[in-house]
Amino acid sequence: MARTIAEIQNEILIEKKKQSSLNGLNSDSKTSIWGLWTNIVATAIWVHEKIVEKNALISRPHTLNWYREQALNFHYGSPLDPNSNEMSLIWKDGSYQFDTTDLSEAQIEEAKIIKYCAVSEVDLETILNPKKDNVEEIFSDYFHNKVGVVFIKVATQKGDAISRIDVPNELFAFKEYIAKIKDAGNQVYITSDDGDILKLNLNVYVDPLSIYINPKDVEYYKLKSLQRPTKEELAKLAEYELALESSPLDSANGSLILDRTIFPVLDSIKDHLKNIEFNGAFVKTYLIDSIQKAEGIKIPILSKVETSIAKNPNDIENPDLADVTTIEYFIPKAGYFDLDALQIEVNYIPYTFYRDKQ
């Protein structure tokens, strides 16, 4: 902790007494010239010590959270040249910050294009094999697998949905910004991708007094929900699917009887996915818990989960979906799911088990 001005001045006076040549400076007046000079010098030293103390606190190695804070504070379109007349980085409170002196709150928020950010890293130890004696092979793994690199995922907000920032324009500018402020020697890998694709298949037993199901579709849903159907059941299912070409499923299936605009299963799934934090894990159990709380839902069963990265605009076909049903949780590569591309298939089955006990 920095010394007080009084403490510094007292030490100056103690040192003065040790210098016989200064014995002539013996006035007790608080306005004496030599007394005022000791105060001025003590104040200057105190200011210097406060600056050193502040720099010591902020000059430690940057953490992952520091990189996240810098990303969220990025102002798109702001030059980094301190000699520029426009908004630039300035040294303030012991760190570089954007100069927003002449900007309104609305202008500042508009410039901050990054609304979501996740930062992580992988240690070199994760790929070191004790049996590997070849140093060149170890370092090859290090660089090719990007182990020891700081990974930064970023996204913005468009309307009510999470979205990638503009690629390549905004992404290029952000990469340049991080390159200028990062610690020397650190490797930083930055991505901003379209949301991952998610496809869900569910068998949901519902209260027929609350949830609408067209009677003609019940048998089809039951056949679709079977995990190991017999040949006869498969044949029957094929007949139903053929009939669907001329008489499709009722679009109101799964809605509330009292309000056909509300679909408890679909709405609860979308709300759950929307509330997963950026770069957070999709957990099957948590999704089931959310559906279970919806009105009219008795037993929700998540029968299949498939996912993939977003389609590349240059690709003709969508990427193949990977079956991740056996995985309890996973994190989308982009850090979030594209809710507009979300695919949900629900087999609505009336909950009538209570009748079996009679």
N, C-alpha and C positions, 0 to 999 in steps of 0.2 A: 504494500500500500504506500502511495506517495506521502511524503512528509507534509505537514502543514507549513504555511508561510512563517508562523511564529517559531516552529521548531527549527527551520532553516536559518532564520535570522538569529536565533539564540546561539546556534553553532558558529555563525560568523562572528558574533561578539566574543565567544569563548576563544576563537582563534586570534582575534584582534588583541586580546589581553596577553597573548604569548609573544606578540611582536612589540618590543620595547620602542621601536621607532615610531609607533602609533600612539604612545602615551599622551601626546599632546592633544589628542582627540578625546576630551573628557567632559564635554558638555552633556548635561542631563536633559536638555530641552528636546522635546519630541519633534521640533521643527528644525533641529540642527542639520546642516548640510550633510555631514557624514552619516548621521542617523537615518536620514531620508534615503541616502544611497544604499545603505545596508538593506533597507526595506525593499527598494527597487530591485536589487540583485536577488534577494530572497524570493521575491515574486516571480522573477524571470526563471529562476531555478525550479520553482514550484510548477510553473506552466510546462516547462520541459519534462519534468518527472511525470506529470499527468499524461502527456503525449506518449512517453515511453511506456507507461503502464497500460494505456489503451492499446498501443500497438502490440504489446506482449500478449494481451488477451486475444487479439484477432489474428495474430501471425502464426498460430498453430496450424498444423496440417489440416486441410479442409476435409470435412466429413461428407458422406453421401447426402446428408440433409442440406449441406451448404450448396451442393450442385443443384438440388431440387429448388431451393429458394432462388438461386440465380436464374433458373429456367422460367419459373413463374413470374419473375420480375423482368423478363426480356421484353423490350419495346421494339416491335417490328417497324423498320423504316427509320430507326434512330442511328445516326452516325456515331462511330466510336472515336472520331478524331477530336481531341480536346480543343483544337484550334478552330473547329467549325463554329459557325454562328448559330447552327441549329442545335437541337437537344443532343447532348453527348454524355459520356461517362465523366463524372467528376469525383474527386476524393472528398468524402464526407463521412464524419464520425468513424474514421479509421478504415474505410473500405470504399471501393469504387461503386458509385450509384449513378443512375440516370438523372440528369438535371431536368426537373419538371417544373421549374420556377414559374414559367409563363403559361403553363397548361392547366386546363380545367380538369376536374375529376373525370368527366365523360371522355375527354381526349386521352387521358392516361389509361383508362380502362379499355378504350378502343385499341390503343397501341399494344396492350398486353394480350397477345393472341393465344398464348399458351395457358390453358385453363386446367389441364391435368398433366401430371408428371410423376413418373416412378423411376427411381434410381437404384441400381443394384450392381453387384460385382461378383466375380467368381475367383476364388483363390487358386493359385498355382498348384497347391497340394491336392486339389480334386482330381488332377490328371496324373500326378506323379505316381509311377508304379515302382514299388521297392525293388522289383526285379530288373528295372531298366538301368543299365550302367552306361548307356550311350547318351552322353550329354547333348549331342546334336539332335537326337531323336526327341529328347525332353523339350528342348527349346523349339523344335518344329511343332510339337503339340501345343506349346504355349502360344505361339503366334497364330497358327491356323485355327485353333479353337477359341481364340480371343479370351483365354483365361488370364486373369489379372487386369482385365479391362473394365472401366466404368461404363455400364450400360444405362442409357437414358431413353426412356419412352415418353413421348409427348403427344398431346392431342388438344383439340380446341372444342368449342361448343358452337353448334349451328342449330338454332331453334331450340328444341328440347332434346336434341340428340348429341352424343359425343361424336366427333369426327376428326379425321387426321387434319393436320395443318396443310396448307397448300404446298404441293410437291411439284417442281423443285424449288420454287421461288422462296417461300417462307422458310422451308427446311434448310436451304442453302445459307440464308442469312443467319439463321439460328446456329448452324454449325460454325460459321465464322465467328459469331459472338462467343461461343464456348471456347473456341480455339484461342481467342485473345485473353480470356480471363482464367482459364484453367491453370492448374499447377504445371510447371515445366516437367516434362518427362512422363506425364500421365497419358494413357491411351483412353480416349472417350469414343464410344460407339453410340450414335444417335439414330433413332428410328421414329417414324410417325406413319402408321399404316392404317388402311381401312379396317374396320372391325371384323373379327373372325365370324365365320358362319357357324350357326348352331342349329341342329335338328333334333327335336325331341319326339319320342313316341310314348304315349301314356295309355294305361287302362284305368279309368276312373269310375268307381262305383258312386252313384249319386242318389240323392233322395228324390224319388219321382214326384213327390208332392211339392218340391221346390224347383227342380230343374226340368226343363222341357226336353223330351225325346220323342220324336215321331215314332209311333208303334211299329211302322213298317221297317224302320232301321235298326231296331233292337237286336234282331237275330244276326244281322250282319256284323254289328259291333261285337257281339259275343263270339262269333267265329273268328274275327280278326284278333281278338285278345288271346286266343289259344296259343300256348307255346309249342305244344306237340300235337297238332291236329292229325286225325286219322285220315285215311284216303277218302272216306265218305265225306268227312267234314271239309276237306280240301276241294272236293268236287262241288259241294254245296256252296262254298265260298266263291268258286269260279263262276257259278251261276249268278250269284248276287252281283259280282263285279261286272258281269256282262250286262245285267239288268240296269246297273247304275248309269250306263251310257245313255239310256233313254229316260231313266227316272233317277236323277242324282239324289244324294243324301239331302235331307232337309237342312237348309243353311241356319235354321234357328236352333238346331240341336245344341244342347249345352248352355242355353240361355236361361235366365230366370223366368219362370212362368208369369210372374207379376211385372217383369220389365224385360222385354225381349232385346233390349239394347245392351244388357249386361251379361257377359259370359264369365262367370266366376273363375273357371280354370284358366282360360286364356289371359284374363286380366291379372290374375295373381302371378302367373308366370312372367308376364311382361314387367309388372311392378317389381318383382324380385330381381330380375336381371338388370333393370334400370338402377336399382339401389346398390348393386355390387360396386364397391369402391374401385377406382381405376387401378388396373393391374392386380385386382383382388381375385381370389380363387372362386371358381364355380364349384359349389359343394352340393352333391346330389341330395344329401339329407336335409340341408337347409331349404332347398327348393321344395321338397316334399312337405316340409313343415309349413311353408308358406301356403301351398295349395290346400293343405289340411284345414287351415283356418278360414278358407273361403266359404261362403254361404252355400248350403246344400251339398257339400262334399263329404262323403263318408270314408271311402278308402281310395287314396290316389296311389297308383303304382307306376313308377318310372321304368318302362320296359326296355327302352333303348335310347342311348345318347350318342350323337355323331357330331363331329366338328371338323373344321378345316380353316386354313388361312383364307383371307379374302381373295376373290378372283382378280387376277392381274388384268388390267384393261386391254392388254395385247393378246390375251388368251381367248380362244374361241369358245372353249368349254370351261365349265366350272371345275375347280379342283375336286379331286376325289375326297369324299368325307371319310374320316377315320372313326371307327367304332371305339368309343371310350367308355362303354357301359360299365366295364369292370373296374374302372378307375373312380375312386370315391371323390376326388377333387382334382382340378387342373386349372392353370392360369392361361387365358387366351394370349396368343403370341402378340397381338396388337395391344393388349391391355384391356380390351373391352370387346363386346359382341355387337355386330350390326343388327339392331332390332328390326330394321326394314327387311333384312334378308332372313329373319328368323322363321323356321319351319316347325310347326307344331301339328302333330297328328294325334287326336284323342279318340279313344273308343269309349263312348258313354254307355255305361251298363247300369240299369236300375238296381238299387240296393234293396233286395227282397229276402235277405238271409233270415230275417226275423220270422218269416212264415215257415221256415223249415223246422222251427222248434215247436210248432203247434201240432 
